[in-house]
């Protein structure tokens, strides 16, 4: 929708997109898994909805939608966050990493390989969030002990496999990354 | 979908305050970890969200010898937790920050947001209370500072007037020999709200500060108890005495997290544990 506005005495034509409820959309530019995007979003849209509805990236899951379960964890500007609690408008200028960005093409990352090896998933709904919390841990601490692994995934709920194989997978991935990615 | 609101991100404090003052249906957004939950549940209907993260200077976290600590309104809980100087000088604050929710939430939540939310069980409230922190407020009528103890006015209520925002929290410098310890009782270790949260601080001159959360409508200092403790040495006997004495100074209720009776017991046990831990470190 275009409207003519008076700005400091001059008539300037402004093109603004509006949402269905009549609010001006917010323009955001951001990076996801190495790709650049520009989107015009509803101010009430969450980052999780942006990933699902605008980018069609469905790897990130919605569990509780209130920051309790961690299924929607992604890495934003190097920090693990719950994407359900971030507004899409807030990611202007941000660099995001989601579960789709962990592997290379058809090759899974070491962390993902170890989750499979240790049977660290059953239904798999918590797995993308677990992987992102673990990725964020290994980025800031390549040699975590079990307590540090537990602390890193304290905000990620698993309701079927249980945490023991997940902790083992992260421990093993840390070791392999130290050996293989020097 | 969240209810309908507009999103604004001013670049200066003046613009933010002007917007707040002229748009009463506005809520301030810092980390959003409390606000987004209220919006999602439609417990809060607002017209505008004002994101303060674009305002210069609000992300300042700085320690100056002789002056103390400055924590801007956009400083993250994880930044407080990981700060070397806070671990060294204001340990209870670092401990409390490390116990707040989960790693992901600590990467979004801010210290100032935690106190503005004014939950009776606010994790960061008790260390700030024992350190006599000051809350820096700016509004349409200018700047003011109030002690943290006067900031909490009721359950989820704070001393801010319409149009005002908290710009920072400051904490005085601590002298040599100042020791503080925080402990939290919760149903599970890790991501959970406090059943009771408590901090005890003891200066080299044996001046003692005790603050407790989740056992009264607001986080509180236990002034009467503090006077008593100043004249006592930290010993096993004192710890046992404290365990019973604390119960006379708190006002817990029964809620979803625990019963009133349990909170009385947990307050006493927590106080004893904290004093014991401090004694093990040589505090007398």
Interface residues (C-beta under 8 A of the other chain):
Chain A: X21 X23 X24 X26 X43 X44 X45 X46 X49 X65 X66 X67 X68 X70 X73 X79 X80 X81 X82 X84 X85 X86 X87 X89 X90 X133 X136 X150 X151 X152 X154 X155 X156
Chain B: X1 X2 X3 X4 X5 X6 X7 X9 X29 X32 X33 X36 X37 X39 X40 X41 X49 X51 X53 X78 X101 X102 X103 X104 X105 X107 X108 X189 X190 X191
